[in-house]
Amino acid sequence: MPALTNRLPDYASLMRLDRPVGTLLLLWPTLAALWMGAGGMPDATLIVIFTVGTVVMRAGGCVINDYADRELDKHVRRTRDRPLTAGRITEIEALVLFGLLLALGAFLVLFLDPLTRWTAVAGAAVATVYPFMKRWTYMPQVVLGVAFSWGILMAFTATRRQVPEAAWLMFVGSMLWIVAYDTMYAMVDRDDDVKAGIKSTAILFGGLDRVMVGALQLGALFAFWTAGQRLGYSWGWAASAVVVGALFGYQQLLIRKRLRDRCFAAFKNNVWVGFALFCGAVVETALT
């Protein structure tokens, strides 16, 4: 067996530490919700816990996803060289790594209040189940949307000890947004997924994929805007909404011909959507 140091790049790849886009997609809206819940600069301890927790749980989600898809990934061009599928990491090693990441996540939530701890347990359960959904339903992206949006609820429980209406609106907006961008992600692999028997919203929507993505984006934008209204936000949040709307429009241009590289570029562009939401939340809470 190769020395551990020689295999570290494979472990990093399994956890997607070399591809931070997914982590940032999860981190920015979570931090936005943390600022919104705190009504200003959150406690430094919470910022550290939620930042590290986001990295850890996203890494764990990638590990269990690759474990679940280790046979299916062989039939998809983009994923056939992943460490677990290619045999550079064993199934047992992947499960041990997943267990260690879960344990680290559990350690982090010990520093949070009881309500947030139980909320975290429910979120971890959803994230663990998600990778298996693509075998049973054409809407696994909805489950991913719930899993990736769970940090928003946790951010509000950690700061307010409750989940107000604005939190639920942010949660719904985030879920719709995630289904939209993960559909664009699935459009990259659609042909391979059909052959492999993998289900996705990109396959479900078919020729209406761009229309459905646009409808989901509009729904997300409306939910985000309404959440800001419930919190009494003004021009800072409005500017954020304008930027988000412009980014959604740009993504529609990218996917108009359904080219693989353009669809993938549209997916990655959503990092800036999350960043715009975070900036809007910081500006608004600084004004109050």
C-alpha positions as CSV (number, residue, x, y, z in Angstrom):
1,M,0.0,0.0,0.0
2,P,1.4,3.4,-0.9
3,A,2.6,5.6,1.9
4,L,-0.2,7.8,3.4
5,T,1.6,11.0,2.3
6,N,1.5,9.9,-1.3
7,R,-2.2,9.2,-1.1
8,L,-3.2,12.5,0.5
9,P,-4.1,14.1,-2.8
10,D,-6.6,11.2,-3.4
11,Y,-8.2,11.8,0.0
12,A,-8.4,15.5,-0.7
13,S,-10.0,14.8,-4.1
14,L,-12.5,12.4,-2.5
15,M,-13.5,15.2,-0.1
16,R,-13.4,17.8,-3.0
17,L,-10.9,19.9,-1.0
18,D,-9.4,20.7,-4.4
19,R,-12.7,22.0,-5.7
20,P,-14.0,24.7,-3.4
21,V,-17.0,25.7,-5.5
22,G,-19.3,23.4,-3.7
23,T,-18.1,24.5,-0.3
24,L,-18.6,28.2,-1.2
25,L,-22.1,27.4,-2.6
26,L,-23.0,26.1,0.9
27,L,-21.0,28.6,2.9
28,W,-22.1,32.0,1.6
29,P,-25.9,31.6,2.2
30,T,-25.2,30.0,5.6
31,L,-23.0,33.0,6.6
32,A,-25.7,35.4,5.2
33,A,-28.3,33.7,7.4
34,L,-25.9,33.9,10.4
35,W,-25.6,37.7,9.9
36,M,-29.4,38.0,9.4
37,G,-30.2,36.0,12.5
38,A,-27.7,37.9,14.6
39,G,-28.9,41.3,13.3
40,G,-25.3,42.3,12.9
41,M,-21.8,40.8,13.4
42,P,-22.3,37.4,14.9
43,D,-20.2,36.1,17.7
44,A,-16.7,35.0,16.4
45,T,-17.2,31.5,17.8
46,L,-20.3,31.0,15.7
47,I,-18.5,32.2,12.6
48,V,-15.7,29.7,13.2
49,I,-18.1,26.8,14.0
50,F,-20.3,27.4,11.0
51,T,-17.4,28.0,8.6
52,V,-15.5,24.9,9.7
53,G,-18.7,22.9,10.0
54,T,-19.6,23.8,6.4
55,V,-16.3,22.6,5.1
56,V,-16.5,19.4,7.1
57,M,-20.0,18.5,6.2
58,R,-19.6,19.2,2.6
59,A,-16.5,17.0,2.6
60,G,-18.5,14.3,4.3
61,G,-21.3,14.6,1.8
62,C,-18.9,14.2,-1.1
63,V,-17.4,11.1,0.5
64,I,-20.7,9.3,1.0
65,N,-21.8,10.5,-2.4
66,D,-18.8,8.9,-4.1
67,Y,-19.4,5.7,-2.0
68,A,-23.0,5.5,-3.1
69,D,-22.1,6.2,-6.8
70,R,-18.9,4.1,-6.9
71,E,-20.3,1.8,-9.6
72,L,-22.5,4.4,-11.4
73,D,-19.5,6.9,-11.7
74,K,-17.7,4.4,-14.0
75,H,-20.2,5.2,-16.8
76,V,-20.0,9.0,-16.6
77,R,-17.1,10.8,-18.3
78,R,-16.7,13.5,-15.7
79,T,-16.6,11.1,-12.7
80,R,-15.0,7.9,-13.9
81,D,-11.6,8.9,-12.6
82,R,-12.7,9.7,-9.0
83,P,-10.4,8.1,-6.4
84,L,-13.0,5.6,-5.1
85,T,-14.3,4.6,-8.6
86,A,-10.8,4.3,-10.0
87,G,-9.7,2.1,-7.0
88,R,-7.1,4.4,-5.5
89,I,-9.1,4.5,-2.3
90,T,-11.0,1.4,-0.9
91,E,-14.6,1.3,0.2
92,I,-13.6,0.7,3.8
93,E,-11.3,3.7,3.8
94,A,-14.0,5.9,2.4
95,L,-16.5,4.8,5.1
96,V,-13.9,5.3,7.8
97,L,-13.2,8.8,6.5
98,F,-16.9,9.6,6.4
99,G,-17.3,8.4,10.0
100,L,-14.4,10.7,11.1
101,L,-15.9,13.7,9.3
102,L,-19.3,13.0,11.0
103,A,-17.5,12.8,14.3
104,L,-15.8,16.1,13.7
105,G,-19.1,17.7,12.8
106,A,-20.7,16.3,15.9
107,F,-17.9,17.7,18.0
108,L,-18.4,21.2,16.6
109,V,-22.2,21.2,17.3
110,L,-21.5,20.4,21.0
111,F,-20.6,24.1,21.3
112,L,-24.0,25.1,20.1
113,D,-27.4,25.3,21.9
114,P,-29.6,22.2,22.2
115,L,-32.1,23.3,19.5
116,T,-29.3,23.8,17.0
117,R,-27.8,20.5,17.9
118,W,-31.0,18.6,17.1
119,T,-31.4,20.7,13.9
120,A,-27.9,19.6,12.9
121,V,-28.7,15.9,13.5
122,A,-31.7,16.2,11.2
123,G,-29.6,18.0,8.6
124,A,-26.9,15.3,8.7
125,A,-29.5,12.6,8.1
126,V,-30.8,14.4,5.0
127,A,-27.3,14.9,3.7
128,T,-26.5,11.2,4.2
129,V,-29.7,10.0,2.4
130,Y,-29.3,12.4,-0.6
131,P,-26.7,10.4,-2.6
132,F,-29.1,7.4,-2.9
133,M,-32.0,9.5,-4.1
134,K,-30.9,9.5,-7.8
135,R,-31.8,5.8,-8.0
136,W,-35.3,6.3,-6.7
137,T,-36.5,9.7,-8.0
138,Y,-36.0,12.1,-10.8
139,M,-35.8,14.9,-8.3
140,P,-32.7,14.2,-6.1
141,Q,-31.9,17.9,-6.5
142,V,-34.8,18.7,-4.2
143,V,-33.3,16.6,-1.5
144,L,-29.9,18.2,-2.1
145,G,-31.6,21.6,-1.9
146,V,-33.0,20.7,1.6
147,A,-29.6,19.4,2.7
148,F,-27.6,22.4,1.5
149,S,-30.2,24.9,2.9
150,W,-30.2,23.3,6.3
151,G,-27.4,25.5,7.5
152,I,-29.7,28.5,7.1
153,L,-32.1,27.1,9.7
154,M,-29.2,26.3,12.0
155,A,-27.9,29.8,11.7
156,F,-31.1,31.3,12.9
157,T,-31.6,28.8,15.8
158,A,-28.0,29.5,16.9
159,T,-28.6,33.2,16.9
160,R,-32.3,33.6,17.8
161,R,-33.2,30.2,19.4
162,Q,-36.1,30.0,17.0
163,V,-36.9,29.8,13.2
164,P,-38.8,33.0,12.2
165,E,-40.7,33.5,9.0
166,A,-37.7,35.2,7.3
167,A,-35.6,32.0,8.0
168,W,-38.2,29.8,6.3
169,L,-38.3,32.2,3.3
170,M,-34.5,32.1,3.0
171,F,-34.7,28.3,3.3
172,V,-37.3,28.0,0.5
173,G,-35.4,30.5,-1.6
174,S,-32.2,28.6,-1.2
175,M,-33.8,25.3,-1.9
176,L,-35.3,26.6,-5.2
177,W,-32.0,28.2,-6.1
178,I,-30.1,24.9,-5.5
179,V,-32.5,22.8,-7.6
180,A,-31.9,25.4,-10.4
181,Y,-28.1,25.3,-10.3
182,D,-27.9,21.6,-9.7
183,T,-30.2,21.1,-12.7
184,M,-27.6,23.0,-14.7
185,Y,-24.9,20.8,-13.2
186,A,-26.9,17.7,-14.2
187,M,-27.3,19.0,-17.8
188,V,-23.5,18.5,-18.1
189,D,-23.9,14.7,-17.5
190,R,-27.4,14.2,-19.0
191,D,-26.4,11.9,-21.8
192,D,-24.2,9.7,-19.7
193,D,-26.8,9.7,-16.9
194,V,-29.5,8.3,-19.2
195,K,-27.2,5.5,-20.2
196,A,-26.2,4.7,-16.6
197,G,-29.7,4.8,-15.3
198,I,-29.1,7.9,-13.1
199,K,-32.1,10.1,-12.5
200,S,-32.1,13.9,-12.3
201,T,-34.2,16.9,-12.8
202,A,-32.3,17.6,-16.1
203,I,-33.7,14.4,-17.5
204,L,-37.1,15.0,-16.0
205,F,-37.5,18.5,-17.4
206,G,-36.2,17.4,-20.8
207,G,-36.6,20.2,-23.4
208,L,-38.2,22.4,-20.8
209,D,-35.0,22.4,-18.7
210,R,-34.1,26.1,-19.4
211,V,-37.7,27.2,-18.7
212,M,-37.8,25.3,-15.5
213,V,-34.5,26.6,-14.3
214,G,-35.7,30.1,-15.0
215,A,-38.9,29.5,-13.1
216,L,-36.9,28.2,-10.1
217,Q,-34.6,31.2,-10.2
218,L,-37.5,33.6,-10.2
219,G,-39.1,31.8,-7.3
220,A,-35.8,31.9,-5.4
221,L,-35.4,35.6,-6.1
222,F,-38.9,36.3,-4.9
223,A,-38.4,34.3,-1.7
224,F,-35.0,36.0,-1.0
225,W,-36.6,39.5,-1.5
226,T,-39.6,38.7,0.7
227,A,-37.3,37.5,3.5
228,G,-35.5,40.8,3.4
229,Q,-38.9,42.6,3.5
230,R,-39.9,40.6,6.6
231,L,-36.7,41.8,8.3
232,G,-37.2,45.4,7.3
233,Y,-34.3,45.6,4.8
234,S,-33.9,48.4,2.3
235,W,-31.5,49.5,-0.4
236,G,-28.6,47.1,0.6
237,W,-30.8,44.0,0.1
238,A,-32.4,45.6,-3.0
239,A,-28.9,46.0,-4.6
240,S,-28.2,42.4,-3.7
241,A,-31.4,41.2,-5.4
242,V,-30.5,43.2,-8.5
243,V,-27.1,41.5,-8.7
244,V,-28.7,38.1,-8.1
245,G,-31.2,38.7,-10.9
246,A,-28.5,39.8,-13.3
247,L,-26.4,36.7,-12.5
248,F,-29.5,34.5,-13.1
249,G,-29.9,36.2,-16.5
250,Y,-26.3,35.6,-17.4
251,Q,-26.6,31.9,-16.5
252,Q,-29.6,31.7,-18.8
253,L,-27.4,33.0,-21.6
254,L,-24.8,30.4,-20.8
255,I,-27.1,27.4,-20.9
256,R,-29.1,28.5,-24.0
257,K,-27.4,26.0,-26.3
258,R,-27.0,23.4,-23.6
259,L,-23.3,23.0,-24.2
260,R,-21.5,21.0,-21.5
261,D,-18.8,23.5,-20.7
262,R,-21.3,26.4,-20.7
263,C,-23.7,24.6,-18.4
264,F,-20.8,23.8,-16.0
265,A,-19.8,27.5,-16.2
266,A,-23.3,28.5,-15.3
267,F,-23.3,26.2,-12.3
268,K,-20.0,27.6,-11.0
269,N,-21.3,31.2,-11.5
270,N,-23.7,30.6,-8.6
271,V,-20.9,31.1,-6.2
272,W,-21.4,34.8,-6.9
273,V,-25.1,34.6,-6.2
274,G,-24.3,33.3,-2.7
275,F,-21.7,36.0,-2.2
276,A,-24.2,38.7,-3.3
277,L,-26.7,37.4,-0.7
278,F,-23.9,37.5,1.9
279,C,-22.9,41.1,1.0
280,G,-26.5,42.2,1.1
281,A,-27.0,40.7,4.6
282,V,-23.8,42.3,5.9
283,V,-24.7,45.7,4.5
284,E,-28.2,45.6,5.9
285,T,-27.3,44.5,9.3
286,A,-24.5,47.1,9.5
287,L,-27.2,49.8,8.8
288,T,-29.4,48.7,11.7
